[in-house]
Amino acid sequence: MIGHNTRMRDWLSSAQAARIEDIGRGISRRSPPLDPELKRRRDEAEQRRQLRELIGADPY
C-alpha cells in the first residue's frame, strides 16, 4: 500500500508540473490585439443581439 501511495503522489506531482508548464507557455503566447474596426463590429453585433433578446424577437 505504501508503494501505491508514493506512485500516486509522484504521478500527481508530475501532472501538476505539466499543467503549470502548459499554463506558463500559454501566457507567454498571447494573441495579437484585435483590429479596432473588428472589435467595434463585434461589440455592435453583441449589443444588437442583446436588444433583440430583451425585446423578445431573438429566434434563438
C-alpha distance matrix in Angstrom:
0.0 3.8 5.4 5.1 6.4 8.8 10.0 10.7 12.4 14.4 15.4 16.6 18.5 20.1 21.0 22.6 24.5 25.8 27.0 28.7 30.4 31.6 33.0 34.6 36.3 37.6 39.2 41.1 42.6 44.5 46.9 50.6 52.5 54.2 57.9 59.8 61.7 58.6 57.0 60.2 60.4 56.8 57.3 60.5 59.0 56.2 58.9 60.9 57.9 57.2 60.9 61.0 57.9 59.7 62.9 61.1 62.4 59.1 58.5 54.7
3.8 0.0 3.8 5.4 5.2 6.3 8.7 9.9 10.6 12.3 14.2 15.3 16.6 18.4 19.9 21.1 22.6 24.4 25.8 27.1 28.7 30.3 31.6 32.9 34.8 36.3 37.7 39.4 41.2 43.2 45.9 49.4 51.4 53.3 57.0 58.9 61.0 58.0 56.3 59.6 60.0 56.5 56.9 60.3 58.9 56.2 58.8 61.0 58.1 57.4 61.1 61.4 58.4 60.1 63.4 61.8 63.1 59.8 59.3 55.6
5.4 3.8 0.0 3.8 5.5 5.2 6.1 8.6 9.8 10.5 12.2 14.2 15.4 16.5 18.2 19.9 21.1 22.5 24.3 25.8 27.0 28.6 30.2 31.5 33.0 34.7 36.3 37.9 39.4 41.6 44.2 47.8 50.0 52.0 55.6 57.7 59.7 56.7 55.2 58.6 58.9 55.4 56.1 59.4 58.0 55.4 58.2 60.3 57.5 57.0 60.7 60.9 58.1 60.0 63.2 61.6 62.6 59.2 58.7 54.9
5.1 5.4 3.8 0.0 3.8 5.5 5.2 6.1 8.6 9.9 10.5 12.2 14.2 15.4 16.3 18.2 20.0 21.0 22.4 24.3 25.7 26.9 28.5 30.1 31.6 32.9 34.7 36.5 37.9 39.9 42.3 45.9 48.0 49.8 53.4 55.4 57.3 54.2 52.7 56.1 56.2 52.7 53.3 56.6 55.1 52.5 55.3 57.3 54.3 53.8 57.6 57.7 54.8 56.7 59.9 58.2 59.2 55.8 55.2 51.4
6.4 5.2 5.5 3.8 0.0 3.8 5.5 5.1 6.1 8.6 9.8 10.5 12.2 14.2 15.2 16.3 18.3 19.9 21.0 22.4 24.3 25.7 26.8 28.4 30.2 31.5 33.0 34.9 36.6 38.4 41.0 44.6 46.5 48.3 52.0 53.9 56.0 52.9 51.2 54.5 54.9 51.3 51.8 55.1 53.8 51.0 53.7 55.9 53.0 52.3 56.0 56.3 53.4 55.1 58.4 56.9 58.1 54.7 54.4 50.6
8.8 6.3 5.2 5.5 3.8 0.0 3.8 5.4 4.9 6.0 8.5 9.7 10.5 12.2 14.0 15.2 16.4 18.3 19.9 21.0 22.4 24.3 25.7 26.8 28.6 30.2 31.7 33.3 35.0 37.1 39.9 43.4 45.5 47.6 51.2 53.2 55.4 52.5 50.9 54.2 54.8 51.3 51.8 55.3 54.1 51.4 54.2 56.4 53.7 53.1 56.9 57.3 54.5 56.3 59.6 58.2 59.4 55.9 55.6 51.8
10.0 8.7 6.1 5.2 5.5 3.8 0.0 3.8 5.4 5.1 6.1 8.5 9.9 10.6 12.1 14.1 15.3 16.4 18.3 19.9 21.0 22.5 24.3 25.6 27.0 28.6 30.4 31.9 33.4 35.6 38.2 41.7 44.0 45.9 49.5 51.7 53.7 50.7 49.3 52.7 53.0 49.6 50.3 53.8 52.3 49.9 52.8 54.9 52.1 51.7 55.5 55.8 53.1 55.1 58.3 56.8 57.7 54.2 53.7 49.9
10.7 9.9 8.6 6.1 5.1 5.4 3.8 0.0 3.8 5.5 5.1 6.1 8.6 9.9 10.4 12.1 14.2 15.3 16.4 18.3 19.9 21.0 22.4 24.1 25.7 26.9 28.6 30.6 31.9 33.8 36.3 40.0 42.0 43.8 47.4 49.4 51.4 48.3 46.8 50.1 50.4 46.9 47.5 50.9 49.5 46.9 49.7 51.8 49.0 48.5 52.3 52.5 49.7 51.6 54.9 53.4 54.4 50.9 50.5 46.7
12.4 10.6 9.8 8.6 6.1 4.9 5.4 3.8 0.0 3.8 5.4 5.1 6.2 8.6 9.9 10.5 12.3 14.3 15.4 16.5 18.3 20.0 21.1 22.4 24.4 25.8 27.1 29.0 30.8 32.6 35.4 38.9 40.9 42.9 46.6 48.5 50.7 47.8 46.1 49.4 50.0 46.5 47.0 50.5 49.3 46.6 49.4 51.7 49.0 48.4 52.1 52.7 49.9 51.7 55.0 53.7 54.9 51.4 51.3 47.5
14.4 12.3 10.5 9.9 8.6 6.0 5.1 5.5 3.8 0.0 3.8 5.5 5.2 6.2 8.5 9.9 10.6 12.3 14.3 15.4 16.5 18.4 20.0 21.0 22.6 24.5 26.0 27.4 29.1 31.4 34.2 37.6 39.9 42.0 45.6 47.8 50.0 47.1 45.6 49.1 49.7 46.3 47.0 50.5 49.4 46.9 49.8 52.1 49.5 49.1 52.9 53.4 50.8 52.7 56.1 54.8 55.7 52.2 52.0 48.2
15.4 14.2 12.2 10.5 9.8 8.5 6.1 5.1 5.4 3.8 0.0 3.8 5.5 5.2 6.0 8.5 9.9 10.5 12.3 14.2 15.3 16.5 18.3 19.8 21.1 22.6 24.5 26.1 27.4 29.6 32.1 35.7 37.9 39.9 43.5 45.6 47.7 44.7 43.3 46.8 47.1 43.7 44.5 48.0 46.6 44.2 47.2 49.3 46.7 46.4 50.2 50.5 48.0 50.1 53.3 51.9 52.7 49.1 48.8 45.0
16.6 15.3 14.2 12.2 10.5 9.7 8.5 6.1 5.1 5.5 3.8 0.0 3.8 5.5 5.1 6.0 8.5 9.8 10.5 12.2 14.2 15.3 16.4 18.2 19.9 21.1 22.6 24.6 26.1 27.9 30.5 34.1 36.1 38.0 41.7 43.6 45.7 42.8 41.2 44.5 45.0 41.6 42.1 45.6 44.4 41.8 44.6 46.9 44.3 43.8 47.6 48.1 45.5 47.3 50.6 49.4 50.3 46.8 46.7 42.9
18.5 16.6 15.4 14.2 12.2 10.5 9.9 8.6 6.2 5.2 5.5 3.8 0.0 3.8 5.5 5.1 6.2 8.6 9.9 10.5 12.3 14.3 15.3 16.4 18.4 20.0 21.2 22.9 24.8 26.8 29.7 33.1 35.2 37.4 41.1 43.0 45.4 42.6 41.0 44.4 45.2 41.8 42.4 46.0 45.0 42.5 45.3 47.7 45.3 44.8 48.6 49.3 46.8 48.6 52.0 51.0 51.9 48.4 48.5 44.7
20.1 18.4 16.5 15.4 14.2 12.2 10.6 9.9 8.6 6.2 5.2 5.5 3.8 0.0 3.8 5.4 5.0 6.2 8.7 9.9 10.5 12.3 14.3 15.2 16.5 18.4 20.1 21.4 23.0 25.4 28.1 31.6 33.9 36.2 39.7 42.0 44.2 41.4 40.0 43.6 44.2 40.9 41.8 45.3 44.3 42.0 45.0 47.3 44.9 44.7 48.5 49.1 46.8 48.8 52.1 51.0 51.6 48.0 48.0 44.3
21.0 19.9 18.2 16.3 15.2 14.0 12.1 10.4 9.9 8.5 6.0 5.1 5.5 3.8 0.0 3.8 5.4 5.1 6.3 8.7 9.9 10.6 12.3 14.2 15.4 16.6 18.6 20.4 21.6 23.6 26.1 29.7 31.9 33.8 37.4 39.6 41.7 38.7 37.3 40.8 41.3 37.9 38.8 42.3 41.0 38.7 41.7 43.9 41.5 41.3 45.1 45.5 43.2 45.3 48.5 47.3 48.0 44.4 44.3 40.5
22.6 21.1 19.9 18.2 16.3 15.2 14.1 12.1 10.5 9.9 8.5 6.0 5.1 5.4 3.8 0.0 3.8 5.4 5.1 6.2 8.6 9.9 10.6 12.2 14.3 15.4 16.7 18.7 20.4 22.1 24.9 28.4 30.3 32.5 36.1 38.1 40.4 37.6 35.9 39.3 40.1 36.8 37.3 40.9 39.9 37.5 40.3 42.7 40.4 40.0 43.7 44.5 42.1 43.9 47.3 46.4 47.2 43.7 43.9 40.2
24.5 22.6 21.1 20.0 18.3 16.4 15.3 14.2 12.3 10.6 9.9 8.5 6.2 5.0 5.4 3.8 0.0 3.8 5.5 5.1 6.1 8.6 9.9 10.4 12.3 14.3 15.5 16.8 18.8 21.0 24.0 27.4 29.6 32.0 35.6 37.7 40.1 37.5 36.0 39.5 40.4 37.3 37.9 41.6 40.8 38.6 41.4 43.9 41.8 41.5 45.3 46.1 44.0 45.9 49.2 48.4 49.1 45.5 45.8 42.2
25.8 24.4 22.5 21.0 19.9 18.3 16.4 15.3 14.3 12.3 10.5 9.8 8.6 6.2 5.1 5.4 3.8 0.0 3.8 5.4 5.0 6.2 8.6 9.8 10.6 12.3 14.4 15.7 17.0 19.3 22.0 25.5 27.9 30.1 33.6 36.0 38.2 35.4 34.2 37.8 38.4 35.3 36.3 39.8 38.8 36.8 39.8 42.1 40.0 40.0 43.7 44.4 42.4 44.5 47.7 46.8 47.2 43.5 43.6 40.0
27.0 25.8 24.3 22.4 21.0 19.9 18.3 16.4 15.4 14.3 12.3 10.5 9.9 8.7 6.3 5.1 5.5 3.8 0.0 3.8 5.4 5.1 6.1 8.5 9.9 10.6 12.4 14.5 15.7 17.5 20.1 23.6 25.7 27.7 31.4 33.5 35.7 32.8 31.4 34.9 35.5 32.3 33.1 36.7 35.7 33.5 36.4 38.8 36.6 36.5 40.2 40.9 38.9 40.9 44.1 43.3 43.8 40.2 40.4 36.8
28.7 27.1 25.8 24.3 22.4 21.0 19.9 18.3 16.5 15.4 14.2 12.2 10.5 9.9 8.7 6.2 5.1 5.4 3.8 0.0 3.8 5.5 5.1 6.0 8.6 9.9 10.7 12.6 14.6 16.4 19.5 22.8 24.7 27.2 30.8 32.8 35.3 32.7 31.1 34.6 35.6 32.5 33.1 36.8 36.2 34.0 36.7 39.3 37.4 37.1 40.8 41.8 39.9 41.6 45.0 44.4 45.0 41.6 42.1 38.5
30.4 28.7 27.0 25.7 24.3 22.4 21.0 19.9 18.3 16.5 15.3 14.2 12.3 10.5 9.9 8.6 6.1 5.0 5.4 3.8 0.0 3.8 5.5 5.0 6.2 8.6 10.1 10.9 12.8 15.2 18.3 21.5 24.0 26.5 30.0 32.3 34.8 32.3 31.0 34.6 35.6 32.7 33.6 37.3 36.7 34.8 37.7 40.2 38.4 38.4 42.1 43.0 41.3 43.3 46.5 45.9 46.2 42.7 43.1 39.6
31.6 30.3 28.6 26.9 25.7 24.3 22.5 21.0 20.0 18.4 16.5 15.3 14.3 12.3 10.6 9.9 8.6 6.2 5.1 5.5 3.8 0.0 3.8 5.4 5.2 6.2 8.8 10.3 11.0 13.2 15.8 19.3 21.8 24.0 27.5 29.9 32.1 29.4 28.2 31.9 32.6 29.6 30.7 34.3 33.5 31.7 34.8 37.1 35.2 35.4 39.1 39.8 38.2 40.3 43.4 42.8 42.9 39.3 39.6 36.2
33.0 31.6 30.2 28.5 26.8 25.7 24.3 22.4 21.1 20.0 18.3 16.4 15.3 14.3 12.3 10.6 9.9 8.6 6.1 5.1 5.5 3.8 0.0 3.8 5.4 5.1 6.3 8.9 10.2 11.6 14.5 17.9 19.8 22.1 25.8 27.8 30.2 27.7 26.1 29.7 30.6 27.6 28.4 32.0 31.5 29.4 32.3 34.9 33.1 33.0 36.7 37.7 36.0 37.9 41.1 40.7 41.0 37.5 38.2 34.7
34.6 32.9 31.5 30.1 28.4 26.8 25.6 24.1 22.4 21.0 19.8 18.2 16.4 15.2 14.2 12.2 10.4 9.8 8.5 6.0 5.0 5.4 3.8 0.0 3.8 5.4 5.3 6.6 9.0 11.0 14.4 17.4 19.5 22.3 25.8 27.9 30.6 28.4 26.9 30.5 31.7 29.0 29.7 33.4 33.2 31.3 34.1 36.8 35.3 35.2 38.8 40.0 38.5 40.3 43.5 43.3 43.6 40.2 41.0 37.7
36.3 34.8 33.0 31.6 30.2 28.6 27.0 25.7 24.4 22.6 21.1 19.9 18.4 16.5 15.4 14.3 12.3 10.6 9.9 8.6 6.2 5.2 5.4 3.8 0.0 3.8 5.5 5.4 6.6 9.5 12.5 15.6 18.3 21.0 24.3 26.8 29.3 26.9 25.9 29.6 30.6 28.1 29.2 32.8 32.4 30.9 33.9 36.4 34.9 35.3 38.8 39.8 38.6 40.6 43.7 43.4 43.3 39.8 40.5 37.2
37.6 36.3 34.7 32.9 31.5 30.2 28.6 26.9 25.8 24.5 22.6 21.1 20.0 18.4 16.6 15.4 14.3 12.3 10.6 9.9 8.6 6.2 5.1 5.4 3.8 0.0 3.8 5.5 5.4 7.0 9.8 13.2 15.6 18.0 21.4 23.8 26.2 23.7 22.5 26.3 27.2 24.5 25.6 29.2 28.7 27.2 30.2 32.6 31.1 31.5 35.0 36.0 34.8 36.9 39.9 39.6 39.6 36.1 36.8 33.5
39.2 37.7 36.3 34.7 33.0 31.7 30.4 28.6 27.1 26.0 24.5 22.6 21.2 20.1 18.6 16.7 15.5 14.4 12.4 10.7 10.1 8.8 6.3 5.3 5.5 3.8 0.0 3.8 5.5 6.0 9.6 12.4 14.3 17.1 20.6 22.6 25.4 23.3 21.7 25.3 26.7 24.2 24.8 28.6 28.5 26.9 29.5 32.3 31.1 31.2 34.6 36.0 34.8 36.5 39.7 39.7 39.8 36.5 37.6 34.5
41.1 39.4 37.9 36.5 34.9 33.3 31.9 30.6 29.0 27.4 26.1 24.6 22.9 21.4 20.4 18.7 16.8 15.7 14.5 12.6 10.9 10.3 8.9 6.6 5.4 5.5 3.8 0.0 3.8 5.9 9.5 11.7 14.2 17.4 20.5 22.8 25.7 23.8 22.7 26.3 27.8 25.6 26.5 30.2 30.3 29.0 31.7 34.3 33.4 33.7 37.0 38.4 37.5 39.3 42.3 42.5 42.4 39.1 40.1 37.1
42.6 41.2 39.4 37.9 36.6 35.0 33.4 31.9 30.8 29.1 27.4 26.1 24.8 23.0 21.6 20.4 18.8 17.0 15.7 14.6 12.8 11.0 10.2 9.0 6.6 5.4 5.5 3.8 0.0 3.8 6.5 9.1 12.1 14.9 18.0 20.7 23.2 21.1 20.4 24.1 25.3 23.2 24.5 28.0 27.9 26.9 29.8 32.2 31.3 31.9 35.2 36.4 35.7 37.7 40.5 40.6 40.2 36.9 37.7 34.8
44.5 43.2 41.6 39.9 38.4 37.1 35.6 33.8 32.6 31.4 29.6 27.9 26.8 25.4 23.6 22.1 21.0 19.3 17.5 16.4 15.2 13.2 11.6 11.0 9.5 7.0 6.0 5.9 3.8 0.0 3.8 6.4 8.8 11.6 14.9 17.3 20.0 18.0 16.9 20.6 21.9 19.8 21.0 24.5 24.6 23.6 26.3 28.8 28.1 28.7 31.8 33.2 32.6 34.5 37.3 37.5 37.2 34.0 35.1 32.3
46.9 45.9 44.2 42.3 41.0 39.9 38.2 36.3 35.4 34.2 32.1 30.5 29.7 28.1 26.1 24.9 24.0 22.0 20.1 19.5 18.3 15.8 14.5 14.4 12.5 9.8 9.6 9.5 6.5 3.8 0.0 3.8 6.5 8.6 11.8 14.6 16.8 14.6 14.1 17.8 18.8 16.9 18.5 21.8 21.8 21.2 24.1 26.3 25.7 26.7 29.7 30.9 30.6 32.7 35.2 35.5 34.8 31.6 32.7 30.1
50.6 49.4 47.8 45.9 44.6 43.4 41.7 40.0 38.9 37.6 35.7 34.1 33.1 31.6 29.7 28.4 27.4 25.5 23.6 22.8 21.5 19.3 17.9 17.4 15.6 13.2 12.4 11.7 9.1 6.4 3.8 0.0 3.8 6.5 9.0 11.9 14.4 12.9 12.6 16.2 17.5 16.3 17.8 21.0 21.4 21.3 23.8 26.0 26.0 27.0 29.7 31.1 31.2 33.1 35.5 36.1 35.3 32.3 33.6 31.4
52.5 51.4 50.0 48.0 46.5 45.5 44.0 42.0 40.9 39.9 37.9 36.1 35.2 33.9 31.9 30.3 29.6 27.9 25.7 24.7 24.0 21.8 19.8 19.5 18.3 15.6 14.3 14.2 12.1 8.8 6.5 3.8 0.0 3.8 6.6 8.7 11.6 10.5 9.6 12.9 14.8 13.8 14.8 18.0 18.9 18.8 20.9 23.3 23.6 24.5 26.9 28.6 28.9 30.5 32.9 33.8 33.0 30.3 32.0 29.9
54.2 53.3 52.0 49.8 48.3 47.6 45.9 43.8 42.9 42.0 39.9 38.0 37.4 36.2 33.8 32.5 32.0 30.1 27.7 27.2 26.5 24.0 22.1 22.3 21.0 18.0 17.1 17.4 14.9 11.6 8.6 6.5 3.8 0.0 3.8 6.1 8.3 6.7 6.2 9.7 11.2 10.4 11.9 14.7 15.5 15.8 18.1 20.1 20.6 21.8 24.1 25.6 26.2 27.9 30.0 30.9 29.9 27.3 28.9 27.2
57.9 57.0 55.6 53.4 52.0 51.2 49.5 47.4 46.6 45.6 43.5 41.7 41.1 39.7 37.4 36.1 35.6 33.6 31.4 30.8 30.0 27.5 25.8 25.8 24.3 21.4 20.6 20.5 18.0 14.9 11.8 9.0 6.6 3.8 0.0 3.8 5.5 5.3 6.2 8.7 10.1 10.6 12.3 14.3 15.5 16.6 18.4 20.1 21.2 22.6 24.4 25.9 27.0 28.7 30.4 31.5 30.2 27.9 29.6 28.2
59.8 58.9 57.7 55.4 53.9 53.2 51.7 49.4 48.5 47.8 45.6 43.6 43.0 42.0 39.6 38.1 37.7 36.0 33.5 32.8 32.3 29.9 27.8 27.9 26.8 23.8 22.6 22.8 20.7 17.3 14.6 11.9 8.7 6.1 3.8 0.0 3.8 5.5 5.0 6.1 8.6 9.8 10.4 12.2 14.2 15.2 16.4 18.3 19.9 21.0 22.4 24.3 25.6 26.8 28.5 30.0 28.9 26.9 29.0 27.9
61.7 61.0 59.7 57.3 56.0 55.4 53.7 51.4 50.7 50.0 47.7 45.7 45.4 44.2 41.7 40.4 40.1 38.2 35.7 35.3 34.8 32.1 30.2 30.6 29.3 26.2 25.4 25.7 23.2 20.0 16.8 14.4 11.6 8.3 5.5 3.8 0.0 3.8 5.4 5.1 6.2 8.6 9.9 10.6 12.3 14.3 15.4 16.5 18.4 20.0 21.1 22.6 24.3 25.8 27.0 28.4 26.9 25.1 27.1 26.4
58.6 58.0 56.7 54.2 52.9 52.5 50.7 48.3 47.8 47.1 44.7 42.8 42.6 41.4 38.7 37.6 37.5 35.4 32.8 32.7 32.3 29.4 27.7 28.4 26.9 23.7 23.3 23.8 21.1 18.0 14.6 12.9 10.5 6.7 5.3 5.5 3.8 0.0 3.8 5.5 5.2 6.1 8.5 9.9 10.6 12.3 14.2 15.4 16.5 18.4 20.0 21.1 22.5 24.4 25.8 26.8 25.2 23.0 24.7 23.6
57.0 56.3 55.2 52.7 51.2 50.9 49.3 46.8 46.1 45.6 43.3 41.2 41.0 40.0 37.3 35.9 36.0 34.2 31.4 31.1 31.0 28.2 26.1 26.9 25.9 22.5 21.7 22.7 20.4 16.9 14.1 12.6 9.6 6.2 6.2 5.0 5.4 3.8 0.0 3.8 5.5 5.1 6.1 8.6 9.9 10.5 12.3 14.2 15.3 16.5 18.3 20.0 21.0 22.5 24.3 25.6 24.5 22.3 24.4 23.1
60.2 59.6 58.6 56.1 54.5 54.2 52.7 50.1 49.4 49.1 46.8 44.5 44.4 43.6 40.8 39.3 39.5 37.8 34.9 34.6 34.6 31.9 29.7 30.5 29.6 26.3 25.3 26.3 24.1 20.6 17.8 16.2 12.9 9.7 8.7 6.1 5.1 5.5 3.8 0.0 3.8 5.5 5.1 6.1 8.6 9.9 10.5 12.3 14.2 15.3 16.4 18.4 19.9 21.0 22.5 24.1 23.0 21.3 23.7 22.9
60.4 60.0 58.9 56.2 54.9 54.8 53.0 50.4 50.0 49.7 47.1 45.0 45.2 44.2 41.3 40.1 40.4 38.4 35.5 35.6 35.6 32.6 30.6 31.7 30.6 27.2 26.7 27.8 25.3 21.9 18.8 17.5 14.8 11.2 10.1 8.6 6.2 5.2 5.5 3.8 0.0 3.8 5.5 5.1 6.1 8.6 9.9 10.5 12.3 14.2 15.3 16.5 18.3 20.0 21.0 22.3 20.7 18.9 21.0 20.4
56.8 56.5 55.4 52.7 51.3 51.3 49.6 46.9 46.5 46.3 43.7 41.6 41.8 40.9 37.9 36.8 37.3 35.3 32.3 32.5 32.7 29.6 27.6 29.0 28.1 24.5 24.2 25.6 23.2 19.8 16.9 16.3 13.8 10.4 10.6 9.8 8.6 6.1 5.1 5.5 3.8 0.0 3.8 5.5 5.1 6.2 8.7 9.9 10.6 12.4 14.3 15.4 16.5 18.5 20.0 20.9 19.7 17.3 19.3 18.1
57.3 56.9 56.1 53.3 51.8 51.8 50.3 47.5 47.0 47.0 44.5 42.1 42.4 41.8 38.8 37.3 37.9 36.3 33.1 33.1 33.6 30.7 28.4 29.7 29.2 25.6 24.8 26.5 24.5 21.0 18.5 17.8 14.8 11.9 12.3 10.4 9.9 8.5 6.1 5.1 5.5 3.8 0.0 3.8 5.4 5.1 6.2 8.7 9.8 10.6 12.3 14.3 15.2 16.5 18.4 19.8 19.1 17.1 19.7 18.6
60.5 60.3 59.4 56.6 55.1 55.3 53.8 50.9 50.5 50.5 48.0 45.6 46.0 45.3 42.3 40.9 41.6 39.8 36.7 36.8 37.3 34.3 32.0 33.4 32.8 29.2 28.6 30.2 28.0 24.5 21.8 21.0 18.0 14.7 14.3 12.2 10.6 9.9 8.6 6.1 5.1 5.5 3.8 0.0 3.8 5.4 5.0 6.2 8.6 9.8 10.5 12.3 14.1 15.3 16.4 18.1 17.0 15.6 18.3 18.0
59.0 58.9 58.0 55.1 53.8 54.1 52.3 49.5 49.3 49.4 46.6 44.4 45.0 44.3 41.0 39.9 40.8 38.8 35.7 36.2 36.7 33.5 31.5 33.2 32.4 28.7 28.5 30.3 27.9 24.6 21.8 21.4 18.9 15.5 15.5 14.2 12.3 10.6 9.9 8.6 6.1 5.1 5.4 3.8 0.0 3.8 5.4 5.1 6.2 8.6 9.8 10.6 12.3 14.3 15.3 16.3 14.8 12.8 15.1 14.7
56.2 56.2 55.4 52.5 51.0 51.4 49.9 46.9 46.6 46.9 44.2 41.8 42.5 42.0 38.7 37.5 38.6 36.8 33.5 34.0 34.8 31.7 29.4 31.3 30.9 27.2 26.9 29.0 26.9 23.6 21.2 21.3 18.8 15.8 16.6 15.2 14.3 12.3 10.5 9.9 8.6 6.2 5.1 5.4 3.8 0.0 3.8 5.4 5.0 6.2 8.6 9.9 10.5 12.3 14.3 15.1 14.5 12.2 14.8 13.7
58.9 58.8 58.2 55.3 53.7 54.2 52.8 49.7 49.4 49.8 47.2 44.6 45.3 45.0 41.7 40.3 41.4 39.8 36.4 36.7 37.7 34.8 32.3 34.1 33.9 30.2 29.5 31.7 29.8 26.3 24.1 23.8 20.9 18.1 18.4 16.4 15.4 14.2 12.3 10.5 9.9 8.7 6.2 5.0 5.4 3.8 0.0 3.8 5.4 5.1 6.1 8.6 9.7 10.5 12.3 14.0 13.7 12.3 15.6 15.2
60.9 61.0 60.3 57.3 55.9 56.4 54.9 51.8 51.7 52.1 49.3 46.9 47.7 47.3 43.9 42.7 43.9 42.1 38.8 39.3 40.2 37.1 34.9 36.8 36.4 32.6 32.3 34.3 32.2 28.8 26.3 26.0 23.3 20.1 20.1 18.3 16.5 15.4 14.2 12.3 10.5 9.9 8.7 6.2 5.1 5.4 3.8 0.0 3.8 5.5 5.1 6.2 8.5 9.9 10.5 12.1 10.9 9.9 13.0 13.4
57.9 58.1 57.5 54.3 53.0 53.7 52.1 49.0 49.0 49.5 46.7 44.3 45.3 44.9 41.5 40.4 41.8 40.0 36.6 37.4 38.4 35.2 33.1 35.3 34.9 31.1 31.1 33.4 31.3 28.1 25.7 26.0 23.6 20.6 21.2 19.9 18.4 16.5 15.3 14.2 12.3 10.6 9.8 8.6 6.2 5.0 5.4 3.8 0.0 3.8 5.4 5.2 6.2 8.7 9.9 10.4 9.5 7.3 10.3 9.9
57.2 57.4 57.0 53.8 52.3 53.1 51.7 48.5 48.4 49.1 46.4 43.8 44.8 44.7 41.3 40.0 41.5 40.0 36.5 37.1 38.4 35.4 33.0 35.2 35.3 31.5 31.2 33.7 31.9 28.7 26.7 27.0 24.5 21.8 22.6 21.0 20.0 18.4 16.5 15.3 14.2 12.4 10.6 9.8 8.6 6.2 5.1 5.5 3.8 0.0 3.8 5.5 5.0 6.2 8.6 9.7 10.2 8.6 12.0 11.4
60.9 61.1 60.7 57.6 56.0 56.9 55.5 52.3 52.1 52.9 50.2 47.6 48.6 48.5 45.1 43.7 45.3 43.7 40.2 40.8 42.1 39.1 36.7 38.8 38.8 35.0 34.6 37.0 35.2 31.8 29.7 29.7 26.9 24.1 24.4 22.4 21.1 20.0 18.3 16.4 15.3 14.3 12.3 10.5 9.8 8.6 6.1 5.1 5.4 3.8 0.0 3.8 5.3 5.1 6.2 8.4 8.7 8.6 12.4 13.0
61.0 61.4 60.9 57.7 56.3 57.3 55.8 52.5 52.7 53.4 50.5 48.1 49.3 49.1 45.5 44.5 46.1 44.4 40.9 41.8 43.0 39.8 37.7 40.0 39.8 36.0 36.0 38.4 36.4 33.2 30.9 31.1 28.6 25.6 25.9 24.3 22.6 21.1 20.0 18.4 16.5 15.4 14.3 12.3 10.6 9.9 8.6 6.2 5.2 5.5 3.8 0.0 3.8 5.5 5.1 5.9 5.1 5.0 8.8 10.0
57.9 58.4 58.1 54.8 53.4 54.5 53.1 49.7 49.9 50.8 48.0 45.5 46.8 46.8 43.2 42.1 44.0 42.4 38.9 39.9 41.3 38.2 36.0 38.5 38.6 34.8 34.8 37.5 35.7 32.6 30.6 31.2 28.9 26.2 27.0 25.6 24.3 22.5 21.0 19.9 18.3 16.5 15.2 14.1 12.3 10.5 9.7 8.5 6.2 5.0 5.3 3.8 0.0 3.8 5.5 5.0 6.2 5.0 8.5 8.6
59.7 60.1 60.0 56.7 55.1 56.3 55.1 51.6 51.7 52.7 50.1 47.3 48.6 48.8 45.3 43.9 45.9 44.5 40.9 41.6 43.3 40.3 37.9 40.3 40.6 36.9 36.5 39.3 37.7 34.5 32.7 33.1 30.5 27.9 28.7 26.8 25.8 24.4 22.5 21.0 20.0 18.5 16.5 15.3 14.3 12.3 10.5 9.9 8.7 6.2 5.1 5.5 3.8 0.0 3.8 5.4 7.9 8.3 11.8 12.2
62.9 63.4 63.2 59.9 58.4 59.6 58.3 54.9 55.0 56.1 53.3 50.6 52.0 52.1 48.5 47.3 49.2 47.7 44.1 45.0 46.5 43.4 41.1 43.5 43.7 39.9 39.7 42.3 40.5 37.3 35.2 35.5 32.9 30.0 30.4 28.5 27.0 25.8 24.3 22.5 21.0 20.0 18.4 16.4 15.3 14.3 12.3 10.5 9.9 8.6 6.2 5.1 5.5 3.8 0.0 3.8 5.6 7.7 11.1 12.7
61.1 61.8 61.6 58.2 56.9 58.2 56.8 53.4 53.7 54.8 51.9 49.4 51.0 51.0 47.3 46.4 48.4 46.8 43.3 44.4 45.9 42.8 40.7 43.3 43.4 39.6 39.7 42.5 40.6 37.5 35.5 36.1 33.8 30.9 31.5 30.0 28.4 26.8 25.6 24.1 22.3 20.9 19.8 18.1 16.3 15.1 14.0 12.1 10.4 9.7 8.4 5.9 5.0 5.4 3.8 0.0 3.8 5.6 8.2 9.9
62.4 63.1 62.6 59.2 58.1 59.4 57.7 54.4 54.9 55.7 52.7 50.3 51.9 51.6 48.0 47.2 49.1 47.2 43.8 45.0 46.2 42.9 41.0 43.6 43.3 39.6 39.8 42.4 40.2 37.2 34.8 35.3 33.0 29.9 30.2 28.9 26.9 25.2 24.5 23.0 20.7 19.7 19.1 17.0 14.8 14.5 13.7 10.9 9.5 10.2 8.7 5.1 6.2 7.9 5.6 3.8 0.0 3.8 6.1 8.9
59.1 59.8 59.2 55.8 54.7 55.9 54.2 50.9 51.4 52.2 49.1 46.8 48.4 48.0 44.4 43.7 45.5 43.5 40.2 41.6 42.7 39.3 37.5 40.2 39.8 36.1 36.5 39.1 36.9 34.0 31.6 32.3 30.3 27.3 27.9 26.9 25.1 23.0 22.3 21.3 18.9 17.3 17.1 15.6 12.8 12.2 12.3 9.9 7.3 8.6 8.6 5.0 5.0 8.3 7.7 5.6 3.8 0.0 3.8 5.5
58.5 59.3 58.7 55.2 54.4 55.6 53.7 50.5 51.3 52.0 48.8 46.7 48.5 48.0 44.3 43.9 45.8 43.6 40.4 42.1 43.1 39.6 38.2 41.0 40.5 36.8 37.6 40.1 37.7 35.1 32.7 33.6 32.0 28.9 29.6 29.0 27.1 24.7 24.4 23.7 21.0 19.3 19.7 18.3 15.1 14.8 15.6 13.0 10.3 12.0 12.4 8.8 8.5 11.8 11.1 8.2 6.1 3.8 0.0 3.8
54.7 55.6 54.9 51.4 50.6 51.8 49.9 46.7 47.5 48.2 45.0 42.9 44.7 44.3 40.5 40.2 42.2 40.0 36.8 38.5 39.6 36.2 34.7 37.7 37.2 33.5 34.5 37.1 34.8 32.3 30.1 31.4 29.9 27.2 28.2 27.9 26.4 23.6 23.1 22.9 20.4 18.1 18.6 18.0 14.7 13.7 15.2 13.4 9.9 11.4 13.0 10.0 8.6 12.2 12.7 9.9 8.9 5.5 3.8 0.0
